[in-house]
């Protein structure tokens, strides 16, 4: 990442390490994959009693993993006040 660039007129900014940025990208991609997996493939999948069945434990595991990834990214994010 560009360590020494300050945007004009910006009084402060958040700094995110590259590793945390990559984790955010991966988390976004995982959410998009889950979205695709949950989308109905046919009109019949929209009918009650049809479609994707996911055990609550599996959903909890997916959400827990995503939350841990986001927690790690947030823990690495730091506010840098602007220079005056």
DOVORO-681486 format. One record per atom (N, C-alpha, C): residue number from 1; z, y, x; residue in one letter. Coordinates in pm, 1 decimal, padded with zeros to 6 digits. Example, Ala and Ser with C-alpha at 12.3 -4.5 7.8 and 13.67 -1.06 7.14 Angstrom:
! residues 2
NODE num       pz       py       px residuo
NODE   1  00780.0 -00569.0  01319.0       A
NODE   1  00780.0 -00450.0  01230.0       A
NODE   1  00780.0 -00330.0  01320.0       A
NODE   2  00708.0 -00225.0  01285.0       S
NODE   2  00714.0 -00106.0  01367.0       S
NODE   2  00787.0  00003.0  01290.0       S
! end
This chain:
! residues 84
NODE num       pz       py       px residuo
NODE   1  00000.0 -00117.7  00084.2       X
NODE   1  00000.0  00000.0  00000.0       X
NODE   1  00000.0  00123.7  00088.5       X
NODE   2 -00034.6  00236.5  00033.3       X
NODE   2 -00036.1  00361.7  00109.0       X
NODE   2  00102.4  00422.8  00110.2       X
NODE   3  00170.4  00412.1  00222.4       X
NODE   3  00308.9  00456.0  00233.4       X
NODE   3  00324.1  00607.4  00236.5       X
NODE   4  00228.0  00680.0  00294.5       X
NODE   4  00249.1  00821.2  00320.8       X
NODE   4  00174.0  00916.9  00231.4       X
NODE   5  00120.3  00872.7  00121.6       X
NODE   5  00040.4  00960.8  00036.6       X
NODE   5  00127.3  01020.8 -00072.0       X
NODE   6  00129.1  01152.2 -00080.8       X
NODE   6  00197.8  01223.3 -00188.3       X
NODE   6  00093.1  01298.3 -00269.2       X
NODE   7  00093.9  01274.9 -00400.1       X
NODE   7 -00001.3  01342.8 -00486.2       X
NODE   7  00042.2  01487.6 -00505.4       X
NODE   8 -00052.6  01581.6 -00501.2       X
NODE   8 -00017.2  01722.2 -00520.8       X
NODE   8  00038.8  01745.3 -00661.1       X
NODE   9  00142.9  01825.6 -00667.8       X
NODE   9  00200.9  01859.9 -00797.0       X
NODE   9  00295.9  01755.7 -00852.9       X
NODE  10  00312.9  01643.6 -00784.4       X
NODE  10  00403.1  01540.1 -00831.3       X
NODE  10  00538.7  01561.5 -00765.7       X
NODE  11  00642.9  01573.9 -00847.9       X
NODE  11  00774.6  01603.2 -00792.7       X
NODE  11  00847.8  01478.3 -00746.9       X
NODE  12  00809.7  01364.3 -00789.6       X
NODE  12  00871.1  01239.5 -00748.9       X
NODE  12  00787.0  01123.9 -00799.6       X
NODE  13  00816.5  01005.2 -00750.2       X
NODE  13  00739.6  00889.9 -00794.5       X
NODE  13  00818.2  00761.6 -00766.7       X
NODE  14  00772.5  00655.1 -00828.2       X
NODE  14  00830.3  00523.7 -00803.8       X
NODE  14  00750.1  00455.9 -00693.8       X
NODE  15  00819.4  00383.8 -00609.7       X
NODE  15  00753.9  00305.6 -00505.9       X
NODE  15  00776.5  00158.7 -00537.4       X
NODE  16  00668.2  00083.7 -00539.5       X
NODE  16  00671.1 -00058.3 -00570.3       X
NODE  16  00612.0 -00133.7 -00452.1       X
NODE  17  00689.1 -00223.2 -00388.5       X
NODE  17  00634.5 -00300.4 -00277.5       X
NODE  17  00514.6 -00384.7 -00322.4       X
NODE  18  00427.0 -00414.1 -00229.9       X
NODE  18  00305.7 -00488.6 -00262.2       X
NODE  18  00337.4 -00624.8 -00323.1       X
NODE  19  00439.5 -00691.7 -00273.0       X
NODE  19  00477.4 -00823.1 -00326.9       X
NODE  19  00514.1 -00812.4 -00474.8       X
NODE  20  00587.6 -00707.4 -00511.6       X
NODE  20  00625.3 -00687.1 -00651.3       X
NODE  20  00502.5 -00652.7 -00735.4       X
NODE  21  00410.0 -00577.1 -00678.1       X
NODE  21  00286.3 -00543.7 -00749.2       X
NODE  21  00205.4 -00670.1 -00779.0       X
NODE  22  00195.9 -00757.6 -00681.7       X
NODE  22  00123.3 -00883.8 -00700.5       X
NODE  22  00192.4 -00967.4 -00808.5       X
NODE  23  00325.2 -00968.9 -00808.2       X
NODE  23  00399.3 -01041.8 -00911.1       X
NODE  23  00370.8 -00984.0 -01049.1       X
NODE  24  00362.0 -00851.8 -01059.8       X
NODE  24  00326.8 -00789.9 -01188.0       X
NODE  24  00187.4 -00832.6 -01233.7       X
NODE  25  00093.7 -00836.4 -01141.8       X
NODE  25 -00041.7 -00880.7 -01177.2       X
NODE  25 -00040.9 -01025.5 -01226.1       X
NODE  26  00033.6 -01111.9 -01157.6       X
NODE  26  00042.2 -01251.9 -01197.2       X
NODE  26  00109.6 -01266.9 -01332.6       X
NODE  27  00212.5 -01187.2 -01357.7       X
NODE  27  00281.4 -01191.5 -01486.4       X
NODE  27  00187.7 -01148.9 -01597.9       X
NODE  28  00111.0 -01042.6 -01572.8       X
NODE  28  00011.4 -00998.9 -01672.0       X
NODE  28 -00088.4 -01110.6 -01701.1       X
NODE  29 -00134.9 -01177.5 -01595.8       X
NODE  29 -00231.4 -01285.3 -01613.5       X
NODE  29 -00170.6 -01402.6 -01690.9       X
NODE  30 -00042.9 -01433.2 -01665.7       X
NODE  30  00024.1 -01540.1 -01740.2       X
NODE  30  00035.0 -01505.0 -01887.8       X
NODE  31  00066.9 -01379.0 -01917.5       X
NODE  31  00074.0 -01335.9 -02057.3       X
NODE  31 -00062.5 -01345.4 -02124.9       X
NODE  32 -00167.0 -01309.4 -02054.6       X
NODE  32 -00302.7 -01320.7 -02111.2       X
NODE  32 -00340.7 -01466.4 -02136.0       X
NODE  33 -00299.7 -01555.2 -02044.2       X
NODE  33 -00326.0 -01698.1 -02063.5       X
NODE  33 -00252.0 -01749.3 -02186.4       X
NODE  34 -00125.7 -01712.2 -02201.1       X
NODE  34 -00049.6 -01753.6 -02319.0       X
NODE  34 -00113.7 -01700.1 -02446.9       X
NODE  35 -00165.3 -01578.0 -02440.2       X
NODE  35 -00235.3 -01521.7 -02556.3       X
NODE  35 -00357.1 -01606.1 -02591.7       X
NODE  36 -00435.7 -01643.1 -02490.4       X
NODE  36 -00554.2 -01725.0 -02515.6       X
NODE  36 -00518.1 -01862.5 -02570.9       X
NODE  37 -00412.1 -01921.3 -02517.4       X
NODE  37 -00369.8 -02052.5 -02565.0       X
NODE  37 -00322.4 -02047.6 -02710.0       X
NODE  38 -00263.9 -01935.4 -02750.7       X
NODE  38 -00210.8 -01922.8 -02886.3       X
NODE  38 -00317.3 -01884.0 -02988.8       X
NODE  39 -00433.1 -01836.8 -02942.2       X
NODE  39 -00537.8 -01794.1 -03035.4       X
NODE  39 -00597.2 -01915.4 -03107.7       X
NODE  40 -00624.7 -01899.5 -03237.1       X
NODE  40 -00688.1 -02009.7 -03310.2       X
NODE  40 -00829.7 -02034.6 -03258.9       X
NODE  41 -00865.1 -02162.3 -03250.0       X
NODE  41 -01000.5 -02198.6 -03203.5       X
NODE  41 -01099.7 -02201.7 -03318.0       X
NODE  42 -01052.4 -02237.6 -03435.6       X
NODE  42 -01140.0 -02247.4 -03552.7       X
NODE  42 -01069.5 -02183.1 -03671.8       X
NODE  43 -01144.1 -02166.4 -03780.0       X
NODE  43 -01084.6 -02113.8 -03902.9       X
NODE  43 -00979.0 -02208.9 -03957.7       X
NODE  44 -00997.1 -02339.3 -03934.5       X
NODE  44 -00899.4 -02437.6 -03982.1       X
NODE  44 -00764.3 -02417.7 -03914.1       X
NODE  45 -00765.6 -02368.1 -03791.8       X
NODE  45 -00640.5 -02345.3 -03720.1       X
NODE  45 -00556.5 -02235.9 -03785.5       X
NODE  46 -00619.0 -02152.4 -03867.9       X
NODE  46 -00548.1 -02044.8 -03937.0       X
NODE  46 -00474.9 -02094.6 -04060.8       X
NODE  47 -00507.8 -02213.9 -04107.3       X
NODE  47 -00446.1 -02266.8 -04228.4       X
NODE  47 -00302.2 -02310.5 -04199.5       X
NODE  48 -00215.1 -02295.9 -04299.9       X
NODE  48 -00075.2 -02338.0 -04281.8       X
NODE  48 -00067.5 -02485.7 -04242.6       X
NODE  49  00020.0 -02515.6 -04149.2       X
NODE  49  00038.1 -02653.6 -04105.9       X
NODE  49 -00059.1 -02697.9 -03998.5       X
NODE  50 -00149.3 -02611.3 -03959.5       X
NODE  50 -00248.5 -02644.7 -03856.1       X
NODE  50 -00226.1 -02553.9 -03736.4       X
NODE  51 -00295.3 -02581.0 -03631.9       X
NODE  51 -00288.0 -02493.5 -03515.8       X
NODE  51 -00191.7 -02544.0 -03410.8       X
NODE  52 -00156.9 -02456.3 -03323.0       X
NODE  52 -00075.5 -02487.7 -03205.9       X
NODE  52  00070.5 -02508.0 -03243.6       X
NODE  53  00126.4 -02617.3 -03196.0       X
NODE  53  00268.9 -02642.3 -03213.0       X
NODE  53  00332.8 -02640.6 -03075.0       X
NODE  54  00428.8 -02550.9 -03057.9       X
NODE  54  00497.4 -02537.5 -02929.5       X
NODE  54  00646.5 -02554.4 -02953.6       X
NODE  55  00705.1 -02640.7 -02873.4       X
NODE  55  00849.1 -02663.5 -02886.0       X
NODE  55  00925.0 -02538.0 -02844.5       X
NODE  56  01033.2 -02505.6 -02913.6       X
NODE  56  01111.0 -02386.2 -02878.7       X
NODE  56  01157.6 -02385.9 -02733.0       X
NODE  57  01192.1 -02502.0 -02679.0       X
NODE  57  01235.6 -02508.9 -02540.3       X
NODE  57  01125.9 -02468.8 -02442.4       X
NODE  58  01003.0 -02504.3 -02475.3       X
NODE  58  00889.8 -02467.2 -02389.9       X
NODE  58  00867.7 -02316.6 -02394.4       X
NODE  59  00875.5 -02258.2 -02514.9       X
NODE  59  00862.8 -02113.2 -02526.5       X
NODE  59  00973.9 -02042.8 -02450.7       X
NODE  60  01094.8 -02093.4 -02462.8       X
NODE  60  01208.0 -02033.1 -02392.6       X
NODE  60  01185.8 -02037.9 -02242.0       X
NODE  61  01132.8 -02148.1 -02191.8       X
NODE  61  01105.7 -02160.4 -02048.6       X
NODE  61  00999.6 -02059.2 -02004.5       X
NODE  62  00893.5 -02044.7 -02082.3       X
NODE  62  00787.4 -01947.2 -02049.4       X
NODE  62  00843.2 -01805.0 -02048.3       X
NODE  63  00915.9 -01768.6 -02153.5       X
NODE  63  00970.3 -01633.2 -02161.3       X
NODE  63  01073.9 -01608.6 -02052.2       X
NODE  64  01154.6 -01709.1 -02021.9       X
NODE  64  01254.2 -01694.7 -01916.5       X
NODE  64  01190.0 -01671.4 -01780.4       X
NODE  65  01084.0 -01746.2 -01752.1       X
NODE  65  01013.7 -01728.6 -01624.8       X
NODE  65  00952.4 -01589.1 -01616.0       X
NODE  66  00889.1 -01545.5 -01722.1       X
NODE  66  00829.2 -01411.9 -01722.4       X
NODE  66  00936.5 -01304.4 -01705.0       X
NODE  67  01049.2 -01321.5 -01771.0       X
NODE  67  01158.5 -01224.2 -01759.0       X
NODE  67  01212.9 -01219.6 -01615.9       X
NODE  68  01226.4 -01334.9 -01552.5       X
NODE  68  01274.3 -01337.6 -01413.2       X
NODE  68  01175.6 -01267.9 -01320.2       X
NODE  69  01046.6 -01288.6 -01343.2       X
NODE  69  00945.1 -01220.3 -01261.8       X
NODE  69  00956.6 -01069.0 -01278.1       X
NODE  70  00969.6 -01023.7 -01401.8       X
NODE  70  00980.6 -00880.5 -01426.4       X
NODE  70  01110.3 -00823.7 -01371.2       X
NODE  71  01220.1 -00897.8 -01382.9       X
NODE  71  01347.3 -00853.6 -01324.8       X
NODE  71  01333.9 -00833.9 -01173.9       X
NODE  72  01266.8 -00927.6 -01108.1       X
NODE  72  01247.2 -00916.6 -00963.8       X
NODE  72  01165.7 -00793.8 -00926.7       X
NODE  73  01062.6 -00765.4 -01003.7       X
NODE  73  00979.9 -00646.6 -00977.5       X
NODE  73  01060.1 -00518.5 -00998.0       X
NODE  74  01135.9 -00514.4 -01106.4       X
NODE  74  01216.5 -00395.6 -01133.6       X
NODE  74  01321.7 -00373.7 -01026.0       X
NODE  75  01378.4 -00481.4 -00974.3       X
NODE  75  01480.0 -00469.4 -00869.9       X
NODE  75  01421.1 -00412.5 -00739.9       X
NODE  76  01292.1 -00430.9 -00719.4       X
NODE  76  01226.6 -00382.7 -00597.5       X
NODE  76  01167.0 -00242.5 -00613.0       X
NODE  77  01172.5 -00188.6 -00734.2       X
NODE  77  01115.0 -00058.0 -00761.1       X
NODE  77  01218.2  00050.7 -00732.8       X
NODE  78  01176.6  00153.3 -00660.6       X
NODE  78  01269.0  00259.7 -00622.1       X
NODE  78  01209.8  00395.9 -00656.4       X
NODE  79  01296.0  00486.6 -00703.6       X
NODE  79  01256.3  00623.2 -00730.6       X
NODE  79  01265.5  00703.4 -00602.2       X
NODE  80  01159.7  00774.7 -00570.8       X
NODE  80  01157.7  00862.9 -00454.1       X
NODE  80  01142.5  01005.6 -00505.1       X
NODE  81  01245.6  01086.2 -00489.7       X
NODE  81  01235.1  01223.5 -00536.7       X
NODE  81  01130.1  01300.0 -00455.8       X
NODE  82  01071.6  01398.5 -00519.8       X
NODE  82  00969.7  01479.7 -00452.1       X
NODE  82  01030.3  01571.7 -00348.0       X
NODE  83  00945.6  01616.1 -00261.0       X
NODE  83  00988.6  01711.1 -00157.6       X
NODE  83  00973.8  01852.0 -00211.2       X
NODE  84  01063.8  01936.0 -00171.5       X
NODE  84  01057.2  02076.4 -00215.7       X
NODE  84  01030.4  02167.3 -00099.9       X
! end
